[in-house]
């Protein structure tokens, strides 16, 4: 009998948790399903998810309309195997033994849906690569 391996846990962090990290978390949830535990948070969360991000993700078949930005906590970082930052600067706590990645992505804040689509597509590509690495 094989012993099940624990599911990897990924935390996506950006400043407002209203765009990039929300898109990444939604794509990871959609692609990996329950094989990966997914979190997202922001160092200074906004009140709502960016409407252009909601629209761009709707076009990709993902509904973010019920999501709300969440505050970054030390507990969320501690509970994650992989922490992916997206322009949160030095506000993300660093713990030994965690894998940290920094994805350089344009900020969709204040952008229209036309500007958000290429960011969305870049995030989806990166998430697919991440899933392959986690499952490899």
C-alpha positions as CSV (number, residue, x, y, z in Angstrom):
1,X,0.0,0.0,0.0
2,X,1.4,3.4,-0.9
3,X,1.4,6.3,1.5
4,X,-0.3,9.3,0.0
5,X,1.9,12.3,-0.3
6,X,0.8,15.5,1.3
7,X,-0.7,18.0,-1.2
8,X,1.6,20.9,-1.9
9,X,0.4,24.3,-0.8
10,X,0.9,27.5,-2.8
11,X,0.3,31.1,-1.7
12,X,0.1,33.9,-4.3
13,X,0.8,37.4,-2.9
14,X,0.4,40.8,-4.4
15,X,-0.2,44.2,-2.9
16,X,-4.0,44.5,-3.2
17,X,-5.0,40.8,-3.7
18,X,-7.4,42.3,-6.3
19,X,-5.8,41.2,-9.6
20,X,-2.7,39.1,-10.2
21,X,-2.8,36.9,-7.2
22,X,-6.6,36.4,-7.6
23,X,-6.1,35.3,-11.2
24,X,-3.2,33.0,-10.3
25,X,-5.1,31.3,-7.5
26,X,-8.1,30.8,-9.7
27,X,-6.1,29.3,-12.5
28,X,-4.2,27.0,-10.1
29,X,-7.5,25.9,-8.6
30,X,-9.0,25.3,-12.0
31,X,-6.0,23.4,-13.4
32,X,-4.8,21.4,-10.3
33,X,-8.2,20.9,-8.6
34,X,-7.8,19.5,-5.1
35,X,-4.3,18.2,-5.8
36,X,-2.9,21.5,-4.7
37,X,-3.9,23.7,-1.7
38,X,-4.3,27.3,-3.0
39,X,-4.2,30.6,-1.1
40,X,-3.9,34.2,-2.1
41,X,-3.4,37.4,-0.1
42,X,-2.3,41.0,-0.3
43,X,0.0,43.1,1.8
44,X,-2.6,46.0,1.6
45,X,-5.8,44.3,0.4
46,X,-8.3,46.3,-1.7
47,X,-12.0,46.3,-0.9
48,X,-13.0,44.4,-4.0
49,X,-11.4,42.4,-6.9
50,X,-10.6,44.6,-9.9
51,X,-13.7,44.6,-12.2
52,X,-11.5,44.4,-15.3
53,X,-9.8,41.3,-13.8
54,X,-13.3,39.7,-13.1
55,X,-14.3,40.4,-16.7
56,X,-11.0,39.0,-18.2
57,X,-11.3,35.9,-16.1
58,X,-15.0,35.5,-17.0
59,X,-13.8,35.4,-20.7
60,X,-11.5,32.6,-19.8
61,X,-14.3,30.6,-18.1
62,X,-13.4,31.5,-14.5
63,X,-15.8,33.3,-12.2
64,X,-14.1,35.6,-9.7
65,X,-17.2,37.7,-8.9
66,X,-17.6,36.2,-5.4
67,X,-14.0,36.5,-4.4
68,X,-12.8,39.1,-1.9
69,X,-9.3,40.3,-1.3
70,X,-7.6,38.8,1.8
71,X,-4.9,40.2,4.1
72,X,-1.5,38.5,4.1
73,X,-0.8,36.8,7.4
74,X,2.3,35.1,8.8
75,X,0.2,32.0,9.3
76,X,-0.6,31.8,5.5
77,X,3.1,32.0,4.6
78,X,4.1,29.5,7.3
79,X,1.4,27.0,6.0
80,X,2.5,27.3,2.4
81,X,5.2,25.2,0.6
82,X,5.6,27.7,-2.3
83,X,5.1,31.5,-1.9
84,X,4.8,33.4,-5.2
85,X,5.1,37.1,-4.9
86,X,3.9,39.5,-7.6
87,X,5.2,42.9,-6.8
88,X,4.6,43.0,-3.0
89,X,8.1,44.2,-2.4
90,X,9.6,43.5,1.0
91,X,6.3,43.1,2.8
92,X,6.2,39.3,2.5
93,X,7.6,37.5,5.5
94,X,10.3,35.0,4.7
95,X,10.7,31.7,6.5
96,X,13.4,29.1,6.0
97,X,12.4,26.0,4.1
98,X,9.9,27.7,1.9
99,X,10.3,28.0,-1.9
100,X,9.9,31.6,-3.0
101,X,9.3,32.8,-6.6
102,X,8.9,36.3,-7.7
103,X,6.8,36.7,-10.9
104,X,7.4,40.0,-12.6
105,X,4.0,40.9,-14.0
106,X,2.4,44.2,-14.9
107,X,-0.1,45.5,-12.4
108,X,-3.7,45.4,-13.7
109,X,-4.8,48.1,-11.2
110,X,-6.4,51.0,-13.1
111,X,-6.2,49.1,-16.4
112,X,-9.1,48.1,-18.8
113,X,-9.9,44.6,-19.7
114,X,-7.8,44.9,-23.0
115,X,-4.7,45.5,-20.9
116,X,-5.6,42.8,-18.4
117,X,-5.9,40.0,-21.0
118,X,-2.2,39.6,-21.7
119,X,-1.4,39.6,-18.0
120,X,-4.1,36.9,-17.5
121,X,-2.6,34.8,-20.3
122,X,0.9,35.2,-18.9
123,X,-0.3,34.1,-15.4
124,X,-2.1,31.1,-16.9
125,X,1.1,30.0,-18.7
126,X,3.1,30.4,-15.5
127,X,0.6,28.5,-13.4
128,X,0.6,25.6,-15.9
129,X,4.4,25.4,-15.7
130,X,4.1,25.5,-11.9
131,X,1.6,22.6,-11.9
132,X,3.9,20.6,-14.1
133,X,6.8,21.3,-11.6
134,X,4.8,20.4,-8.5
135,X,3.5,17.2,-10.1
136,X,6.8,16.2,-11.8
